Amino acid sequence: MKFGVDGRRLNPEEGSLAYPLEYEFGSLATILANSVPLAAVASRTADVQMVISNGSVFAPDTWSIAHNLTVTYGLRWDYNTEPSSPNGTPPFTVNEVSAPSTATIAPPGTPLRHPQKDDFAPRLSLAWQARPNLVLRGF
């Protein structure tokens, strides 16, 4: 059995407009009905920085059942932290997004999202050597 750990600290940088506005219609029917199911407004300043940490733990293994049949299996767990700011300029989010007219900026420190702690990913694959020059694989 093998075990592994992977850790990353992501510091994404974006060179977009300071105040972009985006509409996503999703289909021709919503365009013709002039109905916007998703709209996004963002305000950015140059000093805002964001850091997201990612950690993973995994355990893969390979089992040779017969001379021509191999099973590879394992389990992986991932955790992505809440975005934070290394220079004290945390990103803001909004409250009440069901209607743009009632949306307000959330108080500082309001989480952008809640990190999941149950992101498990199983792995299973088979490799069968049917003939000396033919291997069939299944995932």
trRosetta pair geometry for C-beta under 8 A, 3 or more apart (Angstrom, degrees):
i j d omega theta_ij theta_ji phi_ij phi_ji
1 59 6.3 0 -178 -172 104 103
1 61 5.0 -39 -113 -87 64 122
2 59 6.8 166 86 -151 56 54
2 60 5.7 -12 63 65 110 74
2 61 6.5 170 20 -83 78 63
3 57 7.6 -13 -172 -173 93 85
3 58 7.3 160 -157 88 49 49
3 59 5.1 -15 -104 -100 71 84
4 56 7.9 4 110 111 92 96
4 57 7.3 165 88 -155 53 44
4 58 5.0 -12 61 61 97 91
4 59 7.5 178 21 -77 70 41
4 60 7.8 2 9 12 116 93
5 55 7.5 -19 -170 -168 88 90
5 56 7.0 157 -158 86 44 60
5 57 5.6 -12 -105 -104 73 69
5 58 7.9 177 -78 22 30 71
6 54 7.8 -20 117 118 94 94
6 55 7.1 157 87 -157 59 44
6 56 4.2 0 55 55 102 107
6 57 8.0 -161 23 -69 71 30
6 58 7.3 19 -1 3 108 111
7 53 7.3 -13 -168 -173 88 97
7 54 7.2 161 -154 88 43 58
7 55 5.0 -3 -107 -108 78 79
7 56 7.6 -160 -68 26 43 67
8 53 7.0 163 88 -156 54 52
8 54 4.5 -2 58 57 100 101
8 55 7.7 -167 26 -72 64 42
9 51 6.3 -11 -177 -167 93 106
9 52 7.8 158 -161 81 47 41
9 53 5.2 -20 -107 -104 70 78
9 54 7.9 -167 -76 23 27 70
10 51 7.0 148 79 -159 53 53
10 52 4.6 -17 62 64 108 90
10 53 7.4 -175 19 -85 75 26
10 54 6.5 44 -14 -7 111 109
11 49 7.0 -11 -159 -176 101 102
11 50 7.2 155 -147 85 55 54
11 51 5.4 -18 -95 -103 79 76
11 86 7.8 -19 -116 -6 118 132
12 50 6.3 -18 53 78 87 108
12 52 7.4 15 -4 14 103 112
14 44 7.5 -99 85 -131 113 163
16 20 5.9 -33 150 -34 123 137
16 44 6.9 94 74 25 91 154
17 20 4.6 120 64 -62 113 88
17 44 7.7 127 103 40 44 116
18 43 7.0 14 157 -157 70 60
18 44 5.4 -132 -143 67 48 79
18 45 7.0 44 -145 -90 101 44
19 41 7.8 -3 -173 -172 76 85
19 42 7.3 -174 -143 89 37 56
19 43 5.4 5 -107 -110 79 72
19 44 7.5 -155 -64 26 43 70
20 40 7.9 11 108 108 96 95
20 41 7.6 -176 95 -146 53 44
20 42 5.4 7 56 52 88 99
21 39 7.7 -10 -174 -174 82 96
21 40 7.5 167 -156 89 40 56
21 41 5.3 -4 -111 -107 76 79
22 39 6.9 162 89 -158 57 52
22 40 4.5 -4 59 57 105 97
22 41 7.7 -170 25 -72 69 39
22 42 8.0 17 4 1 107 101
23 36 5.1 -72 -153 -134 107 128
23 38 7.4 135 -164 90 46 62
23 39 5.3 -14 -107 -108 68 83
24 36 7.4 103 61 -164 45 84
24 37 7.0 -62 95 71 85 83
24 38 4.1 -13 59 75 110 112
24 39 7.4 -161 22 -76 71 38
24 40 7.8 38 -9 -3 103 100
25 30 4.5 174 -175 96 86 113
25 31 4.7 44 -180 -65 160 80
25 35 7.8 105 -141 81 84 59
25 36 6.4 -72 -94 -115 66 62
25 37 7.2 96 -152 21 32 88
26 30 5.6 46 57 25 90 148
26 37 5.6 -18 5 42 137 130
26 38 7.0 94 -42 16 113 110
27 30 5.1 96 59 7 82 98
27 31 7.3 -141 99 -4 47 87
28 31 5.5 -55 -152 35 38 114
28 32 6.3 34 153 -17 70 106
29 32 5.9 -57 -146 39 30 108
29 33 6.2 18 157 -8 65 112
30 33 5.7 -59 -138 48 32 105
30 35 4.8 -97 -153 73 79 90
30 36 7.1 113 164 -91 116 27
30 37 6.0 -62 -136 -15 154 102
31 34 7.4 22 178 -75 32 40
36 39 5.2 44 143 -53 132 105
39 100 6.6 -16 72 -74 136 130
44 48 6.1 -118 -156 41 75 136
45 48 5.4 106 62 -16 76 101
45 89 7.6 -106 71 -175 111 144
47 87 6.8 -113 172 107 89 142
47 89 5.5 138 119 -41 90 166
48 85 7.0 -74 -160 -122 66 128
48 89 4.6 -128 -109 125 59 126
48 91 6.6 84 -173 -82 127 73
49 85 5.5 117 75 -151 73 80
49 86 5.6 -48 103 41 132 89
49 87 5.2 80 29 17 124 110
49 89 6.4 92 24 58 68 107
50 83 5.0 -12 -165 -172 109 118
50 84 7.4 136 -154 72 59 29
50 85 6.1 -44 -97 -91 48 71
50 91 6.0 13 -91 -32 119 118
51 83 7.0 142 68 -158 40 65
51 84 5.4 -32 63 69 93 80
51 85 6.9 148 13 -105 89 20
51 86 5.4 73 -23 -37 134 99
52 80 6.3 4 174 -172 110 96
52 81 6.2 178 -160 64 60 83
52 83 5.2 -40 -79 -99 91 73
52 84 7.8 146 -83 20 44 68
53 80 7.5 164 88 -153 48 49
53 81 4.4 32 53 13 90 129
54 78 6.9 -16 -169 -166 95 97
54 79 7.2 161 -154 85 50 51
54 80 5.1 -12 -104 -103 82 75
54 81 7.5 -127 -69 6 40 79
55 78 7.4 156 86 -155 47 51
55 79 5.0 -10 61 59 92 98
56 76 6.2 -8 -170 -172 110 100
56 77 6.7 161 -152 83 59 51
56 78 4.9 -17 -99 -101 90 71
56 79 7.5 -179 -77 21 45 67
57 76 7.3 165 85 -153 46 54
57 77 5.1 -2 55 54 91 101
58 74 6.4 40 178 160 92 126
58 75 7.0 -172 -146 95 61 47
58 76 4.1 -8 -105 -107 100 83
58 77 7.4 -172 -75 22 57 60
59 74 5.5 -172 96 -153 54 91
59 75 5.6 6 53 52 94 82
59 76 7.8 -173 24 -76 56 51
60 72 6.9 1 -174 -177 104 94
60 73 7.4 167 -152 95 61 33
60 74 3.4 -44 -104 -75 56 153
60 123 6.5 -25 -110 71 94 144
61 72 7.4 176 91 -151 42 55
61 73 6.0 -17 62 67 86 76
61 74 6.0 148 12 -78 65 86
62 70 6.2 -3 -173 -177 101 109
62 71 7.2 161 -156 86 52 48
62 72 4.9 -19 -103 -102 80 78
63 70 7.1 158 82 -158 44 61
63 71 4.8 -12 61 61 97 97
63 72 7.8 178 21 -81 67 33
63 73 7.3 -5 7 16 109 106
64 67 7.4 33 172 -102 116 27
64 69 7.4 124 -165 85 56 55
64 70 5.2 -29 -104 -103 64 83
65 69 4.6 -41 62 100 107 109
65 70 7.1 -175 13 -96 79 26
65 71 6.0 60 -30 -8 110 105
66 69 4.4 48 43 31 95 101
68 128 6.2 48 140 -164 87 62
68 129 4.1 -114 -153 59 90 92
68 130 7.5 126 168 -67 131 21
69 126 7.1 -22 -163 -166 85 97
69 127 7.4 159 -151 85 40 55
69 128 5.2 1 -105 -108 77 79
69 129 7.7 -130 -60 22 44 72
70 126 7.3 149 82 -159 53 49
70 127 4.6 -7 58 57 100 101
70 128 7.9 -166 26 -71 63 41
71 124 7.4 -22 -171 -158 95 78
71 125 7.4 158 -157 83 51 46
71 126 5.7 -20 -103 -102 69 70
72 123 7.0 -48 127 134 89 107
72 124 7.4 155 88 -151 60 31
72 125 4.7 -5 58 58 102 95
72 126 7.9 -161 22 -73 73 26
72 127 7.4 44 -10 -7 104 105
73 122 7.7 -20 -165 -178 84 89
73 123 6.1 155 -157 93 38 75
73 124 5.0 12 -109 -103 86 69
73 125 7.7 -172 -71 25 53 58
74 122 7.4 161 89 -161 45 52
74 123 4.4 0 56 53 85 118
75 120 6.4 -18 -169 -168 100 101
75 121 7.3 148 -160 78 51 49
75 122 5.6 -25 -103 -107 74 61
75 123 7.0 -152 -69 16 29 84
76 120 7.1 148 80 -159 49 51
76 121 4.5 -17 62 60 101 99
76 122 8.0 -171 23 -78 72 18
76 123 6.9 59 -9 -25 102 113
77 119 6.5 117 -160 85 57 70
77 120 5.4 -22 -97 -100 78 69
77 121 7.7 -179 -77 18 31 74
78 119 4.5 -57 63 107 87 128
78 121 7.1 31 -6 -5 106 115
79 115 6.6 57 -169 166 79 127
79 116 7.8 -144 -124 85 62 61
79 117 6.5 17 -113 -119 107 59
79 119 6.8 171 -76 41 47 117
80 115 5.8 -160 83 -133 64 106
80 116 7.7 34 41 41 89 80
80 119 7.9 37 2 7 90 159
81 84 7.1 -29 128 -12 122 105
81 115 5.8 -46 -134 -75 25 152
82 111 5.4 -75 -138 -140 137 106
82 112 6.8 145 -162 39 87 87
82 113 6.9 -174 -121 67 79 67
82 114 7.6 -20 -86 -120 107 30
82 115 5.6 -107 -50 -31 70 107
83 90 7.9 134 115 -153 89 83
83 91 6.2 7 108 25 133 125
83 112 5.7 5 36 28 112 140
84 90 6.8 -49 -153 -110 48 99
85 88 6.1 -131 109 1 116 5
85 89 5.0 -145 -177 64 152 51
85 90 4.4 -140 0 -81 126 53
85 91 7.1 157 -58 -16 114 65
90 108 6.7 113 63 -159 123 88
90 109 7.2 75 78 -77 162 42
91 112 6.1 19 91 -68 118 132
92 105 5.6 -4 165 -161 136 104
92 106 6.5 171 -173 53 83 82
92 108 7.2 -61 -101 -100 93 60
92 110 7.6 51 -152 52 62 104
93 105 7.9 136 88 -155 31 59
93 106 4.9 3 79 22 78 131
93 110 5.7 -116 51 101 106 112
93 111 7.7 -3 12 108 145 31
93 112 5.0 160 -57 -111 130 64
94 97 5.9 106 95 -76 110 93
94 103 4.7 16 168 -175 137 104
94 104 6.4 152 -158 77 84 30
94 105 5.9 -61 -105 -103 72 37
94 106 5.9 178 -130 -22 14 88
95 103 6.9 159 75 -152 50 56
95 104 5.2 -14 52 62 100 85
95 105 7.7 30 9 110 85 10
95 106 4.9 121 -40 -83 89 85
95 110 7.7 -84 -62 -163 93 167
96 99 7.1 -29 155 46 97 76
96 102 4.7 -76 136 120 136 101
96 103 5.5 -159 88 -99 82 47
96 104 6.5 43 39 17 111 82
97 103 5.7 47 -102 -103 51 112
98 102 7.4 -7 65 62 81 121
99 102 4.7 55 77 21 104 103
99 103 7.1 -157 90 -33 51 81
100 103 5.5 -39 -146 4 39 121
106 110 3.7 -73 142 44 130 162
107 110 5.5 114 63 -36 66 108
111 114 6.0 79 117 -75 148 63
116 119 5.2 96 105 -41 118 98
124 139 7.6 129 90 -165 60 48
125 137 6.6 5 177 -174 110 94
125 138 6.5 174 -156 90 65 51
125 139 4.8 -18 -106 -107 99 63
126 137 6.9 168 88 -152 57 48
126 138 4.7 5 51 52 100 98
127 135 6.0 -2 -172 -178 94 111
127 136 7.5 161 -154 83 46 47
127 137 5.0 -9 -104 -103 75 84
128 135 7.0 158 81 -158 41 61
128 136 4.9 -14 62 61 95 96
128 137 7.8 -179 23 -78 65 38
129 132 7.4 33 170 -105 113 25
129 134 7.2 127 -162 86 57 55
129 135 5.0 -29 -100 -102 68 82
130 134 4.8 -43 62 101 100 111
130 135 7.3 172 13 -103 76 26
130 136 5.8 50 -23 -7 114 109
131 134 4.2 47 46 32 97 106
